[in-house]
Amino acid sequence: MTAERAISFTSYPESAYAGSPAGAAFDRIAQDYDRRFTDSLIGRAQRDAVWKVLTSTFRTNDKVLELNCGTGEDAIFLAAKGISVFALDASPQMIARAEQRLQHNSPQIPVVFCELPTERIGELHPETHFDGAFSNFSGLNCIADLGAVACSLARLVKQDGRLVLCFSTRFCLIEILYYLALGQWRKALRRCKGYNDVMIDGARFPVYYPSLRTIRRSFAPDFRLYSCTGIGVAVPPSYLEGWARQHPRLFLLLRRLEERFATLPVLRSTGDHVLLCFEKVSR
């Protein structure tokens, strides 16, 4: 069964990102997103760390739901390994880029892209449950009500299914130290209050930085957190790409340190992102 045949929808408006300011904002950078992040040294390093966890979580013939798929890099990576992926994003332009990537790489692999905001995954009606779901690089930080998303995922994911969710952290140590060194204390502490308005190419939208305790509470009691991995603990945030290219040997050292620090109990929560793995449990 293909990913497409396994899904049906209730009707929804022509503008799928209505009510999703983040979707409208990311439309503006879709054409440039891969250059800015996907193909950058820092983006590649952080994504490789996420892929290591994804490939240890999902197996060939699994059927997986991806939220906030962006330009499709993760979905195509998993589909190339025989994992069926139904990938969603609120940005029509991101979906268009993902479709272009698919056609350019391997149009026969089991992946389907669909324009739909995460807030509306309750409109999905799969013929069978998904084996799991994942969301990469802060897509869920644009969601005000994580509990509602968790409730929908509990209906969509089978018993013992897995979630792999990558959030921006509330306390990114490298970011705090970097901006404090520049004397920009507001930027240094911008995540700490748990909420910030972000501007992308003139479009403003809210970003939330929930604590680990809040995330666990939002996904309980249907999902149990069983793994926590730091992403960008030693590797810096993507806006330091210029520095990374100017210091390739030091950046390589940071990548090696990342492997050592990423799972340490205290440090793993101080990176640019944190990768959380949940298992669906009986209620």
N, C-alpha and C positions, 0 to 999 in steps of 0.2 A: 504494500500500500504506500503510495507516495505521500509526502507531507501535505500536498494540496488537497488530495481526496479525503484526508483525515480531518479536515477542518471545514466548518461552515460558520456563517455569521448571521446575526440578526441584522436588519437594515441599519445603516448609519448615514449621517449627512455627507454630502459631497466633500466638504472640508473636514477631513478626519482630525486635523489638529485644532479644530475649534475648541477653545478652552485650554489649550496647551501652548503657552507662550514659549516654552523651550523648543518645541517643534518648529515654530515660526523663526526663532532665533537661529537654530542650526541650519535651516534652509539657506541662510545667508552665507554660511561658510562651507557648505557641502562640497563645492567644487575645489576648495583648497584644503579640506580637512586632512586628506591623506598626506599632503606635503607637510602640513603643520605638525601632525602627530603620528599617523600610522607609519610613515616611512622615515621618521626621525630616529636618531640613535636612542634617545630616551624612551620614545614610544615603543620601539622594538624591544628594548630591554624589559620594560614593564609588561608588555603583552606576552613575551616569551615566558615570564614567570606565571602569568595567568594560564597560559596554554598548558604548562606543566601540570597544573591542578585539574584543568578540564579533561585532559587525556587520561588522568588517573581516576576520574569520576565517571565519565561516560564511555560506553563501549559501542562497537560496531552493531548496527541494527537498532540501537536506541532511537527513540523519537523525542526530540528536545525542543522546547519553546525558548526562543531568545527574545528578551525585551531590550528595547533601545539598541538596535543592531547597528546603527550608523551606516557606514559604507560597506558593510558585509564581510569584513576581514575575518572575524571569528566564525561566522556561520559557514563560510566557504572552507575554512580550515577544518572544521568538524565534519562537514559533508564529504570532504575528500577522504575522510577516514571511514565512510560508510554509515555515518550518523545522520539520520533525517532531521533537518532543522526547519522549523517554521519561525521565521524571523520578522519581528515587528519594529516599527519606528514611527514616531509622530511626525517626522519631517519628510514630505514628499520628495524633496531633492536628495536627501540621504538615501531613500529607497531607490531613486533613479540611478544614483551612483552605484549602489549595491547591485542592481540589475546589470549595469554596464560591466562591472567587475565579473559577475557570473558569466555573462556571455563571452567575455574575453578569456576567461580561464577555462572553465569546463561546464558548459550548459547542461550536461547530463547528470551531474551530481545531485543528490536528493536534498535540495534546499528551495524554499519558497519565501519570497519577500513580500511583506504586506504593510501598507500604511495604516497604522492604528496606534494611538497613544496607549501607554501602559495603564493609565487610569481607566481604560475601557476594555481591558482584557476579559471582563465579565461577559462581553458579547461573543466570546469564542465558544463554540460548541463542537468539540472534537468527537469523532466517532469512538475513539478509544482514548484513555488517559495518556498523558505524556510521561515518559520515564524520568523527566526532570526539566529544569528550567535554569537559565542563567541570564545575568545582566552584567555587562562589563563597563568599567571606567565611568562611574558616577551617574549613570542614567537614573538610578533610583534616588539620587540626591535631589532630583527635580520633582519628587513626589511628596506632597504634603501629608498624605494619609497612607502610610505603609501598611497599616492594619487592613485596609480595604484590599490592597494588592495581595497581601498574604492570604486573605479569605478567598479571593478568586483563584490563586495558585493552589490552594488546598482542594478546590473542586477540580482543577485541571490536571493535577499531578497524581499519579498512582500511589498506592500505599508503598512505603519504603523508597519512594522517589527522592531525588536529590535536587537541591537548589545550590547554585554557585553564584554568589552575588558580590560584586565589587563596588564598594562605597568609597567616596572621599572621606578621609578622617576629619575629626574635629580638631585634632592637634597634630599638625605636620611639623616635626622638629626642624627639618632642613629649611622649610619655608619661614618659620618663626625666626630662626637664627639669621637667615639671609636678609630679610627685610629689617630686622633690628640693626644689623650691621650697616644698612643703608640709612638708618634713622627714620624708617617709615613704619612706625609702630602700629598705625591703623591697619596697614596691610599685613603686618606680622601677626596680628591678633584677629584678623577678619573672620576666621572660621570659629573661633572660640565661643562666640555667643550662640552658635548653633544655627544661624540663619544669615544669609547675605543676599543682596540684590546684585546680580551679575549682568554686565553689559557685553553683548557680542555684536559687533558691527552695527551699533545703534539700537539694537533690540534688547530690552531689559526683561529679565525673568528671575524668579526666586530660586535660590539653592539652599537646601537644608543640610545640616551636618549633625545627624543624630548620633548620640553616644551608642556604644556597643550594647549597653544595658537596654536602651530604648529599642534598638533593632531586635534584640532577642525577645523583648516583651511584645513587640508588634507581630512577630511571627509565631509566638506561642498561642495556644497549645498545640497547633497542628504540626509545627516544625521544631525540631531540636537542633541547636547549633552543636556541631561536632568537630569543626576545624576552623582555625583562624590564622591567616597568613598575611604578613605585611607585604605591600607592593610599593616600592619606592621608599624603603627604609634607609638605604644607603645611596641608591640612585636618585638623583634630584628630580623635582617636578619638571614638566616639559618646557616651561618658559625659560629654563636654563640650558636649552639645546645649544646655543652659541658657545657657552662655556664648555660643554661636553665635547664639541668638535675641536675646540682649541686645545684641549687637554686629553687626548685619546688614551694615553697610558694611565692617567689617573682615573679616567672614567672606567677603564677595564678593571682596575683595582676595586672601584666601587661596586661594579657588577659582581665581582667575586665575594666581596663583603656582604652584598645583598643576600646571597645564598646562605650565609652563616647567620645573619641577623633576622631574617624574615619570619622565623617561627619562634624566636625567643619571647617569652611571656610579656615582658614590658615593652621591648622595642617594637614588636610587631604591630602595636597600636599607634606608633608615632610616625608612620610613613605617609606618603602622599595618598595612598589608598590602603584599604584593608579588604582582603578577599575572604568571605565567610561562606562556609559550606553547611547546609542544613539538610536534615533527613526528615521526611514526613513520618509521623508517628500515629499510632492508634489513639483515638479519643475515647 
